[in-house]
């Protein structure tokens, strides 16, 4: 790696970024006599650090439980628009990427320029195309940033509580994985091909790839004409039914996330276009995620429970998703969920008031046993973006009142209703065996020989507690041994103090 990627100034900026994140999460005023960056300075630091931290900030912006409102507002301002590549870098990339292949009417001025790549217009055989070029040296820069970030995070780990530590580590781990995929145009090309094939029936427009022109440095695709999703002026000018567009978008994401488990994880307004004819166009396939069947079923149960205001089932599903630790108190969690739902179902509140009340409530959850499993990182991000898009056109648009009814319509499909007959038939066939199993369970209970299977999340919670307890005992006994050693060396007073600390730690161990 190049040395300038590890400059002292950059390392210090990353350190200040992490210190600020830590202090905001823990609600502390300073650490090592260092205060957090002010909201505006935090946002500027992120933008100056570039792609790696811009992408991370976009994920962190969904965490109302981590950050106070002024910081959330600044995180939402973080932008991924940078100046085009210098002419020297541009020529170098074009030469390496196109390998002598000709593209007519190649406009050297990009129509869009972001931290990973920039997009140009050209034509092939008379058809307008979009040429997406990767920035020179971006992969090396991302690798260096991830290395510095993970190295520093290792030293910050002891400062976080167990549940918060897991959340932070999961965010960084998942974000690192996705970022490496984003800087691979070969991966993005495969994502686009699979996406277009999987969702060809959804009425969404996908760019067409020019395979022979593509490699890891360039993507050449058909140019899709349209205006951004939040372009209200053009929506009105072309008499487009935005309610129908929003419904199509939500239905599309229900199918992605609940039915197929394969979804586009970055549907911001610049990646969602609307044509003059009212077609929905989806661009940029660097962030594409898979969700396992067990996670999907838990989400379906979560949605169903939310729609029916069954808070106990809602908490149970949240635990299976790993969002709430298994040792959390169900009653207090259900009470929290009920309060949150009451806020979003209050028709007398506008969107801003709802958001303020929800964020105030989330501020009280800092010490609650919430976690953020890998699958949830981008599910939450996508949900926040979709809700933001809906709010652009509906002042009171929110996930409870506007999205849940659409999800409810799709629950049977998500659960596989087309296979219901087969499932019932199989259950009837297996009924005698099921009865036999029940009889065996009753016999084992009476004999005291029943085995219990523990869910992996439960096992993880138990393991964390055991590890914490073991560490505490190890530290306590180490202090006692150190005290004895110091006594042998003649440091009597200090030895007694160290031994006493270790002894008291064992006595009052919880």
C-alpha positions as CSV (number, residue, x, y, z in Angstrom):
1,X,0.0,0.0,0.0
2,X,1.1,3.6,-0.7
3,X,2.5,5.5,2.3
4,X,0.4,8.6,1.7
5,X,-2.7,6.5,2.6
6,X,-1.4,6.2,6.1
7,X,-0.5,9.9,6.7
8,X,-0.5,11.1,10.3
9,X,-3.2,13.7,9.5
10,X,-5.5,11.0,8.0
11,X,-4.9,8.6,10.9
12,X,-5.7,11.4,13.4
13,X,-8.9,12.2,11.5
14,X,-10.0,8.6,11.6
15,X,-9.2,8.5,15.4
16,X,-11.3,11.7,16.0
17,X,-14.2,10.1,13.9
18,X,-14.1,6.9,16.1
19,X,-13.8,8.9,19.4
20,X,-16.9,10.9,18.4
21,X,-18.8,7.8,17.6
22,X,-17.8,6.2,20.9
23,X,-18.7,9.3,23.0
24,X,-22.1,9.8,21.3
25,X,-23.1,6.1,21.7
26,X,-22.0,6.1,25.4
27,X,-23.4,9.5,26.1
28,X,-20.1,10.8,27.5
29,X,-18.6,14.3,27.2
30,X,-15.0,13.3,26.7
31,X,-12.4,10.5,26.7
32,X,-8.7,11.0,27.2
33,X,-9.6,14.7,27.7
34,X,-10.9,14.7,24.1
35,X,-14.5,15.9,23.4
36,X,-16.6,14.7,20.4
37,X,-16.5,16.7,17.2
38,X,-19.3,19.1,16.9
39,X,-22.1,18.0,14.4
40,X,-20.9,20.1,11.5
41,X,-17.2,19.3,12.1
42,X,-18.2,15.6,12.2
43,X,-19.9,15.8,8.9
44,X,-17.0,17.7,7.3
45,X,-14.5,15.1,8.7
46,X,-16.5,12.3,7.1
47,X,-16.7,14.0,3.7
48,X,-12.9,14.8,3.8
49,X,-12.0,11.2,4.7
50,X,-13.8,10.1,1.5
51,X,-15.6,7.0,0.2
52,X,-15.0,4.5,3.1
53,X,-16.4,6.9,5.7
54,X,-19.1,8.3,3.5
55,X,-20.5,4.8,3.0
56,X,-20.2,4.1,6.7
57,X,-21.9,7.3,7.6
58,X,-24.8,6.4,5.4
59,X,-25.3,3.2,7.4
60,X,-24.8,5.0,10.8
61,X,-27.5,7.6,9.7
62,X,-30.1,4.9,10.3
63,X,-29.1,4.5,14.0
64,X,-31.4,6.9,15.9
65,X,-30.6,4.9,19.1
66,X,-26.9,5.8,18.7
67,X,-26.9,9.5,17.7
68,X,-28.6,12.6,19.0
69,X,-30.8,14.5,16.5
70,X,-28.2,17.2,15.5
71,X,-25.7,14.5,14.5
72,X,-28.3,12.5,12.6
73,X,-29.2,15.6,10.6
74,X,-25.6,16.2,9.7
75,X,-25.0,12.5,8.9
76,X,-27.9,12.8,6.4
77,X,-26.1,15.6,4.7
78,X,-23.0,13.5,4.0
79,X,-22.8,13.3,0.2
80,X,-21.0,11.1,-2.3
81,X,-20.4,13.7,-5.0
82,X,-16.7,14.6,-5.7
83,X,-14.8,16.3,-8.4
84,X,-14.1,14.3,-11.6
85,X,-10.8,12.5,-12.0
86,X,-7.8,14.6,-13.1
87,X,-7.2,14.3,-16.9
88,X,-4.0,12.3,-16.4
89,X,-5.9,9.6,-14.3
90,X,-8.9,9.7,-16.6
91,X,-6.7,8.9,-19.7
92,X,-4.9,6.1,-17.7
93,X,-8.2,4.5,-16.6
94,X,-9.8,4.7,-20.1
95,X,-6.7,3.2,-21.7
96,X,-6.7,0.3,-19.2
97,X,-10.5,-0.2,-19.1
98,X,-11.4,-0.1,-22.8
99,X,-8.3,-1.9,-24.1
100,X,-8.6,-0.3,-27.5
101,X,-12.4,-0.9,-28.0
102,X,-14.1,2.0,-29.7
103,X,-17.1,3.9,-28.2
104,X,-18.5,6.6,-30.4
105,X,-19.3,10.1,-29.2
106,X,-17.5,9.5,-25.9
107,X,-18.1,12.7,-23.9
108,X,-15.0,13.2,-21.6
109,X,-17.1,15.3,-19.2
110,X,-18.9,13.0,-16.7
111,X,-22.6,13.4,-16.1
112,X,-22.1,12.1,-12.5
113,X,-19.0,11.8,-10.4
114,X,-18.8,9.9,-7.1
115,X,-16.1,8.6,-4.8
116,X,-15.8,5.1,-6.4
117,X,-16.4,6.0,-10.1
118,X,-17.8,8.5,-12.6
119,X,-20.3,8.1,-15.4
120,X,-19.9,9.3,-19.0
121,X,-22.1,9.2,-22.1
122,X,-21.2,7.6,-25.5
123,X,-22.8,5.5,-28.2
124,X,-22.4,2.0,-29.6
125,X,-24.0,1.1,-33.0
126,X,-26.1,4.2,-32.7
127,X,-27.5,3.4,-29.2
128,X,-26.8,5.8,-26.3
129,X,-24.8,4.1,-23.6
130,X,-23.6,4.9,-20.0
131,X,-19.9,4.3,-19.3
132,X,-19.1,3.9,-15.6
133,X,-15.3,4.2,-14.9
134,X,-13.6,3.2,-11.7
135,X,-11.4,5.8,-10.1
136,X,-7.7,5.3,-10.2
137,X,-6.3,3.8,-7.0
138,X,-9.7,3.5,-5.2
139,X,-9.3,-0.1,-4.3
140,X,-6.0,0.5,-2.5
141,X,-7.5,3.5,-0.7
142,X,-10.4,1.4,0.6
143,X,-8.1,-1.4,1.8
144,X,-6.0,1.1,3.7
145,X,-9.1,2.7,5.3
146,X,-10.5,-0.6,6.4
147,X,-7.2,-1.6,7.9
148,X,-6.8,1.6,9.9
149,X,-10.5,1.5,11.0
150,X,-10.4,-2.1,12.2
151,X,-7.0,-1.6,13.9
152,X,-8.3,1.4,15.9
153,X,-11.6,-0.4,16.6
154,X,-9.7,-3.2,18.3
155,X,-8.3,-0.8,20.8
156,X,-11.7,0.8,21.4
157,X,-13.5,-2.6,22.0
158,X,-13.0,-2.6,25.8
159,X,-14.7,0.8,26.1
160,X,-18.0,-0.6,24.7
161,X,-20.6,-2.7,26.5
162,X,-21.2,-6.2,25.2
163,X,-24.4,-5.4,23.2
164,X,-23.1,-2.1,21.9
165,X,-19.7,-3.7,21.0
166,X,-21.5,-6.3,18.9
167,X,-23.5,-3.7,17.1
168,X,-20.5,-1.6,16.2
169,X,-18.4,-4.5,15.1
170,X,-21.2,-5.9,13.0
171,X,-21.8,-2.5,11.3
172,X,-18.0,-2.2,10.5
173,X,-17.7,-5.9,9.4
174,X,-20.8,-5.8,7.1
175,X,-19.9,-2.3,5.8
176,X,-16.3,-3.5,5.0
177,X,-17.6,-6.5,3.1
178,X,-20.1,-4.5,1.1
179,X,-17.5,-1.8,0.3
180,X,-15.1,-4.3,-1.1
181,X,-17.9,-5.6,-3.4
182,X,-18.7,-2.0,-4.5
183,X,-15.2,-1.4,-5.8
184,X,-15.4,-4.5,-7.9
185,X,-17.2,-3.7,-11.2
186,X,-17.1,-7.4,-12.1
187,X,-19.2,-8.1,-9.0
188,X,-21.6,-5.3,-9.8
189,X,-22.0,-6.6,-13.4
190,X,-23.0,-10.1,-12.0
191,X,-25.4,-8.4,-9.6
192,X,-27.1,-6.5,-12.3
193,X,-27.5,-9.6,-14.5
194,X,-28.9,-11.7,-11.7
195,X,-31.2,-8.9,-10.6
196,X,-32.7,-8.3,-14.0
197,X,-33.3,-12.1,-14.5
198,X,-34.8,-12.5,-11.0
199,X,-37.2,-9.6,-11.2
200,X,-38.0,-9.4,-14.9
201,X,-41.7,-9.7,-14.1
202,X,-41.9,-6.7,-11.7
203,X,-42.3,-4.0,-14.3
204,X,-39.0,-2.3,-13.3
205,X,-36.6,-1.1,-16.0
206,X,-33.0,-2.5,-15.7
207,X,-30.0,-1.3,-17.7
208,X,-28.8,-3.7,-20.4
209,X,-25.1,-4.7,-20.2
210,X,-22.6,-4.6,-23.1
211,X,-20.6,-7.6,-22.0
212,X,-17.7,-7.4,-24.4
213,X,-16.9,-3.8,-23.2
214,X,-17.0,-4.6,-19.5
215,X,-14.2,-5.6,-17.0
216,X,-13.3,-4.7,-13.4
217,X,-12.5,-1.1,-14.3
218,X,-15.5,-0.3,-16.5
219,X,-19.2,-1.0,-16.9
220,X,-20.9,-0.2,-20.2
221,X,-24.7,-0.2,-20.1
222,X,-27.7,1.1,-22.0
223,X,-28.5,4.6,-21.0
224,X,-31.8,4.9,-19.1
225,X,-33.5,8.3,-19.5
226,X,-35.4,9.6,-16.5
227,X,-35.4,12.1,-13.6
228,X,-34.7,11.4,-10.0
229,X,-37.4,10.0,-7.7
230,X,-37.6,13.2,-5.6
231,X,-37.8,15.5,-8.6
232,X,-41.3,16.9,-7.8
233,X,-41.3,19.4,-10.6
234,X,-41.0,16.8,-13.4
235,X,-43.4,14.4,-11.6
236,X,-46.0,17.1,-11.7
237,X,-45.1,18.3,-15.2
238,X,-45.6,14.8,-16.7
239,X,-48.8,14.1,-14.7
240,X,-47.2,11.0,-13.1
241,X,-49.3,9.1,-10.6
242,X,-46.7,9.1,-7.7
243,X,-49.0,7.1,-5.4
244,X,-48.9,4.3,-8.0
245,X,-45.1,4.6,-8.2
246,X,-44.7,4.4,-4.4
247,X,-46.9,1.4,-4.2
248,X,-45.0,-0.3,-7.0
249,X,-41.7,0.5,-5.2
250,X,-42.9,-0.9,-1.9
251,X,-44.3,-4.0,-3.5
252,X,-41.0,-4.5,-5.4
253,X,-39.1,-4.3,-2.1
254,X,-41.5,-6.6,-0.4
255,X,-40.8,-9.2,-3.1
256,X,-37.0,-8.6,-2.8
257,X,-36.8,-8.8,0.9
258,X,-39.5,-11.2,2.0
259,X,-40.1,-13.5,-0.9
260,X,-36.8,-13.9,-2.8
261,X,-34.4,-12.7,-0.1
262,X,-32.2,-10.9,-2.7
263,X,-32.4,-7.1,-2.6
264,X,-30.9,-3.9,-3.8
265,X,-29.5,-2.2,-0.7
266,X,-29.0,1.3,-1.9
267,X,-32.3,2.7,-3.3
268,X,-31.5,6.4,-2.8
269,X,-33.2,9.0,-5.1
270,X,-30.2,9.1,-7.5
271,X,-30.4,5.4,-8.1
272,X,-34.2,5.4,-8.6
273,X,-35.3,7.2,-11.8
274,X,-38.8,7.8,-13.2
275,X,-39.2,8.0,-17.0
276,X,-41.5,10.4,-18.7
277,X,-43.9,7.5,-19.3
278,X,-44.0,6.7,-15.6
279,X,-41.7,3.7,-15.6
280,X,-39.5,3.0,-12.5
281,X,-35.8,2.6,-13.3
282,X,-33.3,1.1,-10.9
283,X,-29.5,1.9,-11.2
284,X,-26.3,1.0,-9.4
285,X,-25.9,-2.6,-8.3
286,X,-22.8,-2.3,-6.1
287,X,-24.9,-2.9,-2.9
288,X,-26.9,-6.1,-3.3
289,X,-27.7,-8.4,-0.4
290,X,-29.0,-11.9,0.3
291,X,-31.3,-12.7,3.3
292,X,-31.6,-16.3,4.5
293,X,-34.9,-18.1,4.7
294,X,-35.0,-18.1,8.5
295,X,-34.4,-14.3,8.6
296,X,-37.1,-13.8,6.1
297,X,-39.6,-15.8,8.1
298,X,-38.7,-13.8,11.2
299,X,-39.3,-10.6,9.3
300,X,-42.6,-11.8,8.1
301,X,-43.6,-12.7,11.6
302,X,-42.3,-9.3,12.8
303,X,-44.5,-7.5,10.2
304,X,-47.6,-9.7,11.0
305,X,-47.2,-9.0,14.7
306,X,-46.8,-5.3,14.1
307,X,-49.9,-5.2,12.0
308,X,-51.9,-7.1,14.7
309,X,-50.3,-5.1,17.6
310,X,-49.1,-8.4,19.1
311,X,-46.1,-6.9,20.9
312,X,-45.0,-10.2,22.6
313,X,-44.7,-11.9,19.2
314,X,-43.0,-8.8,17.9
315,X,-40.3,-9.0,20.6
316,X,-40.0,-12.8,20.0
317,X,-39.4,-12.3,16.3
318,X,-36.9,-9.5,17.1
319,X,-35.0,-11.8,19.3
320,X,-34.9,-14.5,16.5
321,X,-33.6,-11.8,14.1
322,X,-30.9,-11.0,16.7
323,X,-32.0,-7.3,17.0
324,X,-32.8,-7.8,20.7
325,X,-30.5,-9.9,22.9
326,X,-32.1,-13.2,24.1
327,X,-31.7,-12.2,27.8
328,X,-33.7,-9.0,27.4
329,X,-36.8,-8.6,29.6
330,X,-39.8,-9.3,27.4
331,X,-42.2,-7.1,29.3
332,X,-40.0,-3.9,29.1
333,X,-39.3,-4.6,25.5
334,X,-43.0,-5.0,24.7
335,X,-43.8,-1.8,26.5
336,X,-41.1,0.0,24.4
337,X,-42.5,-1.5,21.2
338,X,-46.1,-0.4,22.2
339,X,-45.0,3.2,22.8
340,X,-43.2,3.3,19.5
341,X,-46.2,2.0,17.6
342,X,-48.5,4.5,19.4
343,X,-46.3,7.3,18.1
344,X,-46.5,6.2,14.5
345,X,-50.3,5.5,14.6
346,X,-51.2,8.9,16.0
347,X,-53.0,10.6,13.0
348,X,-52.8,14.0,14.8
349,X,-49.0,14.1,14.4
350,X,-47.2,15.2,11.3
351,X,-44.1,13.4,10.0
352,X,-41.6,15.8,11.8
353,X,-43.3,15.4,15.1
354,X,-43.4,11.6,14.8
355,X,-39.7,11.6,14.0
356,X,-38.9,13.8,17.0
357,X,-40.9,11.7,19.5
358,X,-39.5,8.5,18.1
359,X,-35.9,9.8,18.4
360,X,-36.6,10.9,21.9
361,X,-37.8,7.5,22.8
362,X,-34.9,5.8,21.1
363,X,-32.5,8.0,23.1
364,X,-33.7,6.1,26.2
365,X,-32.6,2.7,24.7
366,X,-28.9,3.3,24.9
367,X,-28.6,0.8,27.8
368,X,-31.2,-1.6,26.5
369,X,-29.9,-4.9,25.1
370,X,-30.3,-4.0,21.4
371,X,-27.9,-5.5,18.8
372,X,-27.4,-5.2,15.1
373,X,-26.9,-8.5,13.3
374,X,-25.4,-8.4,9.8
375,X,-28.6,-9.0,7.9
376,X,-30.3,-6.1,9.8
377,X,-27.7,-3.5,8.8
378,X,-29.0,-3.0,5.3
379,X,-32.6,-4.0,6.0
380,X,-32.8,-1.0,8.4
381,X,-31.0,1.2,5.9
382,X,-33.3,0.3,3.0
383,X,-36.4,0.7,5.2
384,X,-35.2,4.2,6.2
385,X,-34.5,5.2,2.6
386,X,-37.9,3.9,1.4
387,X,-39.7,5.8,4.2
388,X,-37.8,8.9,3.3
389,X,-38.8,8.6,-0.3
390,X,-42.4,8.2,0.7
391,X,-42.2,11.3,3.0
392,X,-41.1,13.3,-0.1
393,X,-44.7,13.1,-1.4
394,X,-46.8,12.2,1.6
395,X,-46.3,14.4,4.6
396,X,-47.4,11.7,7.1
397,X,-45.9,8.7,5.2
398,X,-44.4,6.2,7.7
399,X,-43.8,2.5,7.9
400,X,-46.7,1.7,10.2
401,X,-49.6,3.4,8.4
402,X,-48.4,3.2,4.7
403,X,-46.1,0.2,4.3
404,X,-47.5,-2.4,6.7
405,X,-50.9,-2.7,4.8
406,X,-49.0,-3.4,1.6
407,X,-46.8,-5.9,3.4
408,X,-49.9,-7.6,4.9
409,X,-51.3,-8.2,1.4
410,X,-48.1,-10.0,0.5
411,X,-47.8,-12.1,3.7
412,X,-49.4,-15.2,2.2
413,X,-47.1,-15.0,-0.8
414,X,-44.1,-14.5,1.4
415,X,-45.0,-17.5,3.4
416,X,-45.4,-19.6,0.2
417,X,-49.2,-19.9,0.0
418,X,-48.9,-21.5,-3.4
419,X,-47.4,-24.5,-1.6
420,X,-50.1,-24.6,1.1
421,X,-51.9,-27.6,-0.3
422,X,-48.7,-29.6,-0.6
423,X,-47.7,-28.6,2.9
424,X,-51.1,-29.6,4.4
425,X,-51.0,-33.0,2.6
426,X,-47.5,-33.7,3.9
427,X,-48.6,-32.7,7.4
428,X,-51.5,-35.1,7.3
429,X,-49.3,-37.9,6.0
430,X,-46.8,-37.3,8.8
431,X,-49.5,-37.0,11.5
432,X,-49.1,-40.6,12.9
433,X,-45.3,-40.0,13.2
434,X,-45.9,-36.6,14.9
435,X,-48.2,-38.3,17.5
436,X,-45.5,-40.9,18.1
437,X,-42.9,-38.1,18.6
438,X,-45.2,-36.4,21.2
439,X,-45.6,-39.7,23.1
440,X,-41.8,-40.2,23.1
441,X,-41.3,-36.6,24.4
442,X,-43.8,-37.3,27.3
443,X,-42.0,-40.5,28.1
444,X,-38.6,-38.7,28.2
445,X,-39.9,-36.0,30.4
446,X,-41.3,-38.5,32.9
447,X,-37.9,-40.3,32.8
448,X,-36.0,-37.0,33.2
449,X,-33.9,-37.8,30.1
450,X,-35.1,-35.0,27.7
451,X,-32.5,-33.1,25.7
452,X,-32.9,-29.4,25.0
453,X,-31.8,-27.6,21.8
454,X,-30.8,-24.0,22.2
455,X,-31.1,-21.4,19.4
456,X,-27.7,-20.1,18.3
457,X,-28.7,-16.6,19.4
458,X,-29.5,-17.9,22.9
459,X,-26.3,-19.9,22.9
460,X,-24.4,-16.7,21.9
461,X,-26.0,-14.7,24.7
462,X,-25.1,-17.5,27.2
463,X,-21.5,-17.7,25.8
464,X,-21.1,-13.9,26.1
465,X,-22.1,-14.0,29.8
466,X,-19.8,-17.0,30.5
467,X,-16.9,-15.3,28.7
468,X,-17.5,-12.0,30.6
469,X,-17.6,-13.9,33.9
470,X,-14.5,-15.9,33.1
471,X,-12.6,-12.7,32.2
472,X,-13.7,-11.1,35.5
473,X,-12.5,-14.1,37.5
474,X,-9.2,-14.2,35.6
475,X,-8.6,-10.5,36.3
476,X,-9.5,-10.9,40.0
477,X,-7.2,-13.9,40.5
478,X,-4.4,-12.2,38.5
479,X,-4.6,-9.2,40.9
480,X,-4.5,-11.5,43.9
481,X,-1.4,-13.4,42.5
482,X,0.2,-10.0,41.7
483,X,-0.5,-8.9,45.3
484,X,1.3,-12.0,46.6
485,X,4.2,-11.4,44.2
486,X,4.5,-7.8,45.3
487,X,4.5,-8.8,49.0
488,X,7.4,-11.2,48.3
489,X,9.3,-8.2,46.7
490,X,8.7,-6.1,49.8
491,X,6.0,-3.7,48.5
492,X,3.8,-4.5,51.5
493,X,1.2,-1.6,51.4
494,X,0.8,-1.7,47.6
495,X,0.6,-5.6,47.7
496,X,-2.2,-5.5,50.3
497,X,-4.1,-3.0,48.2
498,X,-3.8,-5.0,45.0
499,X,-4.7,-8.3,46.7
500,X,-7.7,-6.7,48.4
501,X,-9.0,-5.3,45.1
502,X,-8.8,-8.8,43.6
503,X,-10.3,-10.5,46.6
504,X,-13.2,-8.0,46.7
505,X,-13.8,-8.5,43.0
506,X,-14.3,-12.2,43.6
507,X,-16.5,-11.7,46.7
508,X,-18.8,-9.2,45.0
509,X,-18.9,-10.9,41.6
510,X,-22.4,-10.9,40.1
